[in-house]
């Protein structure tokens, strides 16, 4: 009698099919928070709105300690909110500035927020942009960048801000983008510090020593 071969118990895992779409959404609490920002006339109020979003993102466990928003520059009319979704959405590009800009462009129906049919727009961020977000600013079409915490405040906590050129505010200014720094800086940096105290993840990529 010929012995039958036993069927292998090992299952070969087939690779997952390549994705053909990418989507993300703001946390549930963001809808209520956005209702408080119909129009904020001064930079301090706009930054405090953004810092509160960063704080909520930390306290609700929905992402990192950063937030950003797009406003109409001259009227303070709110356009979009972004929070850091890197860990929760498993996407390294989803920094708060990128999320806010993408949602603003979706709302306006244009990839260029400097289009002549639109009023001037600004990006208000709870921290200065990292290397990636700095690159996104001129391509977005915003006419002003408003920052809370400094890059060194963020790096002190352990985050990798990437290689940014010296004098980057002046470089943006040469492209017609005004840069305003240190708006509510201490309050913005406090959110980052609170995130670290809570044991929040420092989600830098793994890399070998230089």
N, C-alpha and C positions, 0 to 999 in steps of 0.2 A: 504494500500500500504506500502510495506516495503521500508523504506528510504535507499538509497544507501550510503554506507560509502564513505566519501571523501578520495581521495587519498592523502597521506601525501605529503606535499611540501618539507619536509626535505629530503635531499639527504645524505645518509651515505657515507662519504668519505672512499674509500677503500685504504688500505696502498699501497704505491708504491712498485712495485716488487723489490726484492733485486738485486742490481747491480751485474753483472758478469764480469765487466771489469773496468779498471781505466786508464785514459790517461790524459796527460797534454802536453802543448806546450809552447815554449818561445814566448814572445811578438813579434809582427811583426818587430819592430825596431832592434831586436837582430841579424837578418841576416846580415844587413849592418855593424853593430858593429863588428861582428866576422871576417869580411873581413880584419880588421885592425890588426889581431893577428896571421898571418901565422906562425911567429916564433919571439919570443921576448927573446933576449939573457940574460937579467939581471932581477933580482927580482923586482927592482923598476919599470921597464917598464911593467912587468906582473901585478903588483899590481895596477898601474895606469889604465891599461886596465880594471881591475875588478872594481875599484872605479868608473870609468866612466860609467860602466854598472849599478852600483847601483844608480848613479845620474840619468841616463836615466829612470830607473825603477820608480823613484820618480816623475820626471818631466812629464813623459808620463802617469802617473796614472795607471801603470800596476802592482804595487805591492809594497812591503816594501823596506826599504833603505839598502838592502844587496845584494851582488853578490858574486859569486865564479867562479873559472875556474880550469880546469885540464889541465896541461901541461906535456910534457915530461921533466923530471927534468933537464937533462944534456944539452939538445939542445934548450929548450924553444919552441919546436913545440907545437902549440895549439891543444887541443883535444876537449874540450867541455866548454860551458858556462852555468852557472846557475844563476837565480835571484830568489828572494823571491816571491812566488806565493800563499802564504797562503790565503790571502783575495780574490784575483781574482779567484783562482781555488777552493776555499772553502775546503781547505785541510790543516790541521794543520801541517802535516809532510813535506810540500813542502818548506822547507827552502832552501836557495841558495845552500848550500853545498850538500844537498841531491839531488837536481835537477842536479847539475854539475856532481856528481859521477854517478848517474843513466844514464845520457846521455853519459858519457865517457865509461861506461861498455857496453852500447848498441852499441856504435861506434866500440869498440874493439871486441865485440862479446864474451866477457868473463866477469864473475862476479868478477874475481880476477885480479886487475890491477898489482899484483906482479907476475903474471904468468911468468915463465922463457922465454917464447917466446916474451915477451914485454920488451921495455926499461923501466927504472924506471920512475914512474909518481909522480907528486906532486899536491896537492890541494892548490890553492891560494884563500884566503877568505878575504873579506873586513872587517871582524870582527872575533874575536876569536869564536870558536864554542860554541853553547849552549850545554846543557847536552845531548840532542838527537844527535846532529851532532858530538859531541865528541865521542859518542859510535859508530857512523858509520865510523869514520876515520880508525881504525885498521882493520875493516872487509872489507874495500874497496880495500886494497892492495897498497895504496899510500905509498911512502917512505919519503915524506916530506910534512909538513903542514906549510904554510906561512900565517901569520895573519897581518891584518892592525890595526883596532881599538881594544882596549882592552875590556874585558867583562864589566869592570866598566864604560866604555864610553857608552855602550849600556844600561846597567842597569840604569844609570843616566837619560836616556831618558824615562825610565819607562818599558822597555821590561824585561820579566822574562826569565833569562838565565838558570833556573833550578839548581839542586844540582850537582855541579861539585866537584870532589875531589881536595883537596889541592895538589899541586905538579903534576897536570895533564901533564904538558910538560915533566917532568922527566919520568912519567909512559909511555908516548908514546915513549920516547927515549929508554926505556928498551925493547920496542918491535921493535926496529930498525927503528923508524919513527922520523926523525929530525924535530924539531919545531923551526921556525924563527918567532919572534914577532916584533911588532912595525914598520913594513915596511909601510911607508907613513901613520903613525897612525893618525896624525892630519887631513889630507885630508879625510881619511875614516870616522873619527868621525864627520867631518863637514857635510857629507851627511846625517848622522843620525839626526844631529841638524836641518838641513834644512827641513827634513821630518816633524819634530815636529813643526817647525815654520809654515809649510804649513797646519797644522791641520791634519796630517796623523794619521791613526788609530793605537792605541797601542793594538794589537790583542792578549792580554793575555787571557787565559781562565777565565771564572767567577769562583770564588772560595770563600769559606767562610773564615773569619778571623781565623788565626792560634791561 
